[in-house]
């Protein structure tokens, strides 16, 4: 039976049978956006999180992996790597950047992405991992298998964005701390754990 209602991007879209190697991804914002859009957790519609007051724009497609959740299992990876015990998950779906040669002009779309690595970010004591992926079968990026395949300049742009996009001029406190860049196998483990965290909080995925 065809649903008469729009599926919730977080809870109503299947992650895909090939996860963690290939995952369906909901894109919220694209590099041309001057406003940061974010899915409203209650309604599932895109809403304006905040205007981009400064020139810092996302250098790739950006969104999240449906039916994932950053909870205790995801946080355990950061705690173990950093020899800490106080980091918790941020209670959001897992964020993901998708590299592609194509000019995708708006968010609110679903793409198939292949994770190749990620950034371990800590945001005020919360695990806020940012996975890096390539668009499935992309003509330019499609051959990348691990984050080490990505040009240094691209990685530096992504690192700069995620370590500064929450900063306020004049405030010396760094909001987000990037502690590690990790490879494809760690990215797979983050996805697996986030699926288990989701199942614990919301029930079985489909």
C-alpha positions in Angstrom: 0.0 0.0 0.0 1.3 3.5 -0.9 1.5 5.8 2.0 -0.5 9.0 1.7 1.8 10.8 4.1 5.4 12.0 3.8 7.8 9.8 5.6 9.8 11.3 8.4 13.4 11.7 7.2 14.9 10.3 10.4 12.5 7.5 11.2 10.6 6.7 8.0 13.4 6.2 5.5 15.2 2.9 5.3 19.0 3.1 5.7 19.4 0.5 2.9 20.3 -3.2 2.7 23.9 -2.5 2.0 24.7 -0.6 5.1 27.3 0.3 6.4 29.1 0.1 3.0 26.4 2.1 1.2 23.8 4.1 3.1 20.8 6.2 2.1 21.4 9.7 3.2 19.0 12.6 3.7 20.6 15.9 2.6 19.7 19.0 4.5 22.0 21.6 3.1 24.2 22.1 0.0 27.3 24.3 -0.6 25.3 27.2 -2.1 23.0 27.6 0.9 23.5 30.8 2.9 21.0 29.5 5.5 21.6 26.4 7.7 18.6 24.1 7.4 17.9 21.3 9.8 15.1 18.7 10.0 12.6 19.5 12.7 12.5 16.4 14.8 8.8 16.5 15.5 7.4 17.2 12.0 10.2 15.9 9.8 10.1 19.1 7.7 13.2 21.3 7.0 13.3 24.4 9.1 15.8 27.3 9.3 18.3 26.6 12.1 20.1 29.9 11.6 21.3 32.2 8.8 25.0 31.9 8.0 26.2 35.2 9.3 29.7 34.8 8.0 31.4 33.4 4.9 31.8 29.9 6.3 29.8 27.6 4.1 29.6 23.8 4.0 32.0 22.5 1.2 30.0 19.4 0.5 26.4 18.0 0.7 25.5 17.7 4.3 22.8 15.7 6.1 22.3 12.6 8.2 21.9 8.8 8.0 18.3 7.8 8.7 17.5 5.4 11.5 20.8 6.0 13.3 21.3 7.6 16.7 24.4 8.9 18.6 23.9 7.3 22.0 26.1 5.4 24.4 27.6 2.9 21.9 28.7 5.7 19.6 30.1 7.7 22.6 32.0 4.6 23.8 34.3 4.9 20.7 35.3 8.5 21.6 35.7 7.7 25.3 38.0 4.7 24.5 40.1 6.6 21.9 40.5 9.7 24.2 40.8 7.7 27.5 37.8 9.5 28.9 34.6 8.4 30.6 32.4 11.5 30.4 31.6 11.8 26.8 27.9 11.1 25.8 26.1 10.8 22.5 24.5 14.0 21.2 21.1 12.2 20.7 20.9 13.1 17.0 21.2 10.9 13.9 24.7 10.5 12.6 25.9 13.4 10.4 27.4 12.8 7.0 29.1 14.9 4.3 28.8 13.6 0.8 31.4 14.5 -1.9 30.3 14.7 -5.5 31.2 16.4 -8.7 27.5 17.2 -9.4 25.9 20.5 -8.6 23.0 19.5 -6.4 21.2 22.8 -5.9 18.9 22.1 -2.9 18.5 19.9 0.1 15.5 17.8 1.1 16.7 15.0 -1.1 17.8 11.4 -0.6 21.1 10.1 -2.0 23.0 6.9 -1.8 26.4 7.4 -0.3 29.5 5.3 0.4 31.2 6.2 3.7 35.0 6.4 3.4 36.0 7.8 6.9 35.1 10.5 9.3 36.0 13.1 11.9 35.7 12.6 15.6 34.3 15.8 17.0 33.5 16.6 20.6 30.9 19.3 21.1 30.6 20.4 24.7 31.3 16.9 26.0 29.1 15.2 23.3 30.2 12.8 20.6 29.3 14.6 17.3 30.9 12.4 14.6 30.9 13.7 11.0 31.2 10.9 8.5 32.8 11.6 5.1 31.3 9.8 2.1 31.2 9.9 -1.6 28.1 9.9 -3.8 27.6 6.3 -5.0 28.9 5.9 -8.5 30.1 9.5 -8.7 32.2 10.0 -11.8 35.0 11.8 -9.9 34.8 10.7 -6.3 33.3 7.3 -6.9 36.7 5.5 -7.0 37.7 6.8 -3.5 37.7 3.9 -1.0 39.2 5.5 2.1 39.6 9.0 3.5 43.3 8.9 2.6 42.2 9.0 -1.1 40.7 12.4 -0.7 42.9 15.4 -1.6 44.5 17.1 1.4 42.9 20.5 0.5 39.4 19.0 0.5 39.9 17.5 4.0 41.3 20.8 5.3 38.2 22.7 4.0 35.9 20.2 5.8 38.0 20.3 9.0 37.9 24.1 9.0 34.2 24.2 8.5 33.4 21.8 11.3 35.8 23.4 13.8 34.6 27.0 13.2 30.9 26.9 12.0 29.6 27.4 15.6 32.2 29.9 16.7 31.2 33.5 17.5 33.6 36.3 16.7 35.2 37.7 19.9 34.5 34.5 21.8 37.8 32.6 22.5 36.1 29.4 23.5 36.2 26.8 20.7 32.8 25.1 20.4 33.8 22.0 18.5 37.0 20.0 19.0 38.2 17.8 16.2 40.3 15.1 17.8 40.9 12.5 15.1 40.4 11.8 11.4 39.5 8.1 11.0 39.4 5.6 8.2 36.6 3.7 6.5 36.6 0.8 9.0 36.0 3.1 11.9 33.3 4.8 9.9 31.6 1.4 9.5 31.8 0.8 13.2 30.2 4.2 14.0 27.3 3.3 11.7 26.9 -0.2 13.2 26.9 1.2 16.7 24.5 4.1 15.8 22.0 1.5 14.4 22.1 -0.4 17.7 21.7 2.9 19.6 18.7 3.7 17.4 17.1 0.3 18.0 17.5 0.7 21.7 15.8 4.1 21.7 13.2 3.7 18.9 12.8 0.0 18.2 13.8 -2.2 15.2 14.7 -0.5 11.9 13.1 -1.7 8.7 
